[in-house]
Amino acid sequence: MSKKRILIVGGVAGGASCAARARRMSEEAEIIIFERGAFVSFANCGLPYYVGNVIAEERKLLVATPELFKTRFNIEVRLESTVLSIDRGQKRIEVLENQTGRRYAEKYDALVLSPGAAPLRPPLPGIDLPGIFSLRTIPDSRQIRQWLEEHCVRHVVVVGGGFIGLEMAENLVKRGISVTMLERLPQVMPPLDPEMAVPVQKHLQAKGVTLSLGNAVKSFSATPEEGISVGTSSGEAFEAEMVVLAIGVKPETQLAVSAGLRLGKCGGIWVDHQMKTSDPSIWAVGDAVEVPDFVTGEPTLVPLAGPANRQGRLAADSIFGREVHFRGVQGTAVVGVFDLTIATTGASEKTLKRLGKEYEKVYLHPGHHAGYYPGARMISLKLIFSPKGGKILGAQAVGEAGVERRMDVIAMAIQKGGTVFDLEEAELCYAPQYGTAKDPVNLAGMVAANLLKGDVPTAHWEGTVGTTALIVDVRDPHEHAAGHPAGAINIPLPELRARLAEIPRDREVWVHCGVGQRSYYATRILKLNGFRVKNLSGGFATFKNHPPSGKHKESC
Ligand code: FAD
């Protein structure tokens, strides 16, 4: 049983972690990794920072070497070895030695596919011009660095405002290069809801990045000055000495397809809960596979390192007969953009809307630690949950500090099927320099629980369009004067009890303040005095993040 021959295709996140785990399951098994590239187990997540010189030495990207795999794990790594095909009947793969052209076959008892995903390169005019790069491998990052240096690059167009695009923009700006970011969607960071992306967009612009949203690339052409002109759907053209394409990836399924393995609905390799493909002797993991979304149950592709590593480990356990069950992915992710951290877990509002699922949401903007301790920074947090029972469905947060810790707690709560009431009760670390006695996670739970219990009826800014409700701003007059939603009247919270007679009883009243705390108190006062009242979730801070559409006017 344990004298298995395990062959692994791909030697980075999923493949390497599967190999190392397999060795811990058996001392007898023969384990061989086949890697098409020249490196095994390298840090692809570190590549943008190598381009930006934050990681100055290429060797720091090498998490492990073939020698380490041999000496520590007794695992053989064959680099520059491309697996060409799988003969499922004979349980055999055909391998090409890239350097010599030699082809040979290897037999397996268990085969694991972890070939990753390839950057998208749509067949646009001029896409193969020199100076247009994607970033996936160490050689890619080397070529980008070399081009930057040899061509004295001053301007770069980054196409795509997702994780890699954002990281590349930051790293290029830090090298003193001016960056234009083009994004087909009307927002950056597609996993976020649009209003949560607004602070990210403002931050990019504040750091000097030129943003062109809702503008798709149509063509590339060479300029007389040896640059590249990027033509777009808006009709504008952007000139640069280099282009970085970061418009997403597609699962590497060629081997699986030619072997007749089943694919899933999204085009990834189909696997069951044990990471087994449609062939019982072949497992597949990582960016190449399609797995269920933990929250929605829908099949999905989530090309992230965490799932790839966990799946690799599970596949190894499954190969050795352990009962394993992959729970699915919830898209927990974090990215840093200059001084901002953006993190998300679970379903977004737009996904739930698209799937026609019921949800509620709240916004809040607490400090990342006690306000009286120097250096507190605001976290903008959105919590999405079921209106029936309060099960947590997703969360997103943006801020300068303490963001990822809060999203990690909520990610775990989601995985355990937790509710907003669990967040209310969560006992979390607190000292003034780290948090608040009511942590932002507790506060998110409390705000949502107040809504569900009916203590604080809640409205959202998008609902103010065309509403007959009276909007009451309970901030101080100087705050109101500096900017407020059109039509809002100002009754500061300290005056509210004395001025109740000014508020109509025959129409709904929606109150707001800066971030939602004073309006929460105001909502309770008005509710207890018999008014039909709602709290505008997240206050003026959330209002300002709603994308400018003309629907949400601001007056001074
Ligand atoms: P990979 O790590 O891509 O490994 C696949 C390997 O298989 C490749 O080396 C390839 O050469 C090899 N291969 C393919 N076909 C064959 C074949 N036929 N024969 C032999 N070998 C083959 N994720 C995060 O969670 N956080 C981050 O911050 C983050 N940053 C990233 C930054 C960049 C620039 C990139 C490119 C990715 C980043 N990711 C990040 C994503 C993460 O790196 C991937 O999700 C993860 O590496 C996927 O692991 P994998 O094993 O499926 O594929």
Residues whose N, C-alpha, C, O or C-beta is under 5 A from the ligand:
A	BS01	FAD	V9 G10 G11 V12 A13 G14 G15 F34 E35 R36 G37 N44 C45 L47 P48 S81 T82 V83 S114 P115 G116 A117 L135 R136 I164 V285 G286 D287 A288 P303 L304 A305 G306 A308 V334
